[in-house]
Amino acid sequence: TGVQTCALPISIPSGGLPRVSQANSLNPAAAGLLSSQMRFPSPLVRGRLLRRYKRFLADVRIETGPSASEIVTAHCPNPGAMLGLTSAEADVWLARSDDPKRALPWTWGLVHARDAHPDGALVGINAMRPNRIAEEAILAGAISELRGYPSLRREVRYGERSRVDLLLEGDSRPPCYVEVKNAHLMREHGI
């Protein structure tokens, strides 16, 4: 049919080097990150996870000065169990919104899951971001199997009632349908 299919067992950390505040920067080599930067709506602030509760809430201690900290409640945009990713004292990154309509100004975006890899792994916990992360990785050429397509379209209809997350197209190549799946679970080291 001329359609290229590929199932790639890839793990893209939720984002290259996050845009973080200077005072709370992350060592990207220690976290095993991609070399390019991932775009976030606002700079991320590093903190320490105290606890996650009621599925959508997390208490986090953030540094507010050289010897001062503040405990904030952040929205957790992931309803799943997130087994292995909610250890107390884990490094997390939050984004702040100045939107006065929001109940909580902070949103939890990333966690440094030390149990996932000997040096740790940066894991995105926002269940709404995986398609954007995959798109950014493809456009940055971070997934060698998907390089070289000049066109990328989102949420493309095919068949009678279906959509594909991303469609890659090029004149000299068959179309490549990319379906992105999201997993925020770690039962044991590396799995």
C-alpha positions in Angstrom: 0.0 0.0 0.0 3.0 2.3 0.1 2.6 3.1 3.8 5.6 2.9 6.0 5.0 1.4 9.4 7.5 1.3 12.2 7.3 0.3 15.9 10.1 2.0 17.7 10.9 1.0 21.3 12.1 4.5 22.2 12.1 6.4 25.4 12.3 10.1 25.0 12.9 11.9 28.3 10.3 14.6 28.6 12.4 17.0 27.2 16.0 17.7 26.3 17.3 20.3 28.7 14.3 21.9 30.5 14.3 25.7 30.6 14.8 26.1 34.4 15.5 29.1 36.6 19.2 29.7 36.8 19.4 29.1 40.6 17.8 25.7 40.3 19.5 24.2 37.2 19.8 20.5 36.4 22.9 18.7 35.3 21.6 17.3 31.9 24.4 14.7 31.7 23.4 13.2 35.0 19.8 13.0 33.9 20.5 11.4 30.5 18.7 14.1 28.6 18.5 14.9 24.9 21.0 17.5 23.9 18.4 19.9 22.5 16.1 22.0 24.7 12.4 21.3 25.0 10.0 24.2 24.9 7.8 24.8 27.9 5.2 27.6 28.2 7.2 29.2 31.1 10.5 28.6 32.8 10.5 25.6 35.2 11.4 25.9 38.9 13.1 23.1 40.7 11.7 21.7 43.9 11.5 18.6 46.1 8.4 16.5 46.1 6.9 16.2 49.6 3.8 14.2 48.6 1.2 13.6 45.9 -2.4 13.2 47.0 -6.0 13.2 45.6 -4.6 12.3 42.2 -4.3 15.9 41.0 -2.4 17.6 43.9 1.3 17.6 45.0 3.0 19.5 47.8 6.5 20.7 46.7 9.2 22.6 48.6 10.8 25.2 46.3 13.8 27.4 47.1 13.0 31.0 47.4 16.4 32.3 48.4 19.9 31.2 49.5 18.6 29.7 52.8 14.8 30.0 52.4 12.1 27.8 51.0 8.4 27.7 50.5 5.9 24.8 50.3 3.5 25.1 47.4 0.6 23.0 46.2 0.9 22.2 42.5 -1.6 20.8 40.1 -0.6 17.3 38.9 -1.8 16.9 35.3 -1.8 13.1 35.5 -4.7 11.0 36.9 -2.7 7.8 36.8 -1.0 6.0 39.7 2.5 7.1 38.6 4.0 4.1 40.4 7.7 4.6 41.0 7.6 8.3 40.1 6.2 9.9 43.3 9.0 9.2 45.8 9.2 11.7 48.6 12.2 14.1 48.1 12.4 13.5 44.4 13.5 16.4 42.4 10.6 17.9 40.4 10.1 20.9 38.1 7.1 23.1 38.3 5.8 25.8 35.9 4.1 28.9 37.3 1.1 30.5 35.7 0.0 34.1 36.5 -3.5 33.4 35.2 -5.8 34.7 38.0 -8.6 32.2 36.9 -6.5 29.2 37.9 -7.1 27.7 41.3 -3.4 26.7 41.6 -0.7 28.8 40.0 1.8 25.9 40.0 1.8 22.8 37.6 4.0 19.8 38.1 5.8 19.1 34.8 8.8 16.8 35.3 10.3 14.4 37.9 13.8 13.2 38.2 13.2 9.4 38.7 16.4 8.1 40.2 15.0 4.5 40.3 14.5 4.5 36.6 18.2 4.6 35.7 21.5 4.5 37.6 22.0 8.2 36.9 18.3 9.0 37.0 15.9 9.8 34.2 13.9 12.9 33.6 10.2 11.9 33.2 7.4 14.1 32.0 4.3 13.5 34.0 1.9 15.7 32.1 -0.5 13.3 30.3 -1.3 16.1 27.8 2.2 16.6 26.5 3.5 13.4 24.9 2.3 14.3 21.4 4.1 17.6 21.6 7.2 15.9 23.0 7.2 13.4 20.1 6.7 16.2 17.6 9.6 18.3 19.0 11.8 15.2 19.0 10.9 14.4 15.4 11.4 18.0 14.2 14.8 18.2 16.1 15.9 15.0 14.3 16.3 13.1 17.7 14.6 10.0 16.3 16.8 8.7 13.5 14.1 6.4 12.0 11.8 9.4 11.5 14.3 11.9 10.1 14.0 13.4 6.6 10.3 14.0 6.3 9.7 17.6 5.2 6.0 17.6 6.3 4.5 16.8 9.7 0.8 17.1 10.4 -1.1 16.5 13.6 -4.3 14.6 14.3 -4.9 13.5 10.6 -8.1 11.7 9.8 -7.8 8.3 8.1 -10.3 5.6 7.6 -13.9 6.2 8.6 -13.6 7.4 12.2 -9.9 7.3 13.0 -7.1 9.8 13.5 -3.4 9.3 13.7 -1.4 11.4 16.1 1.2 12.5 13.6 1.6 12.0 9.9 5.0 12.4 8.3 5.1 12.9 4.5 7.6 13.5 1.8 7.6 13.3 -2.0 10.1 10.5 -2.3 9.0 8.5 0.8 5.8 6.7 1.7 3.7 8.3 4.4 4.6 7.4 8.0 1.8 7.2 10.5 3.0 7.9 14.1 0.9 6.9 17.1 2.2 8.2 20.4 1.6 6.3 23.6 2.0 7.6 27.1 3.2 5.6 30.1 3.9 7.0 33.6 4.6 3.8 35.5 7.7 2.1 36.8 7.2 -1.2 38.6 10.9 -1.9 39.1 14.3 -0.5 38.2 14.3 0.3 34.4 10.8 -1.1 33.7 
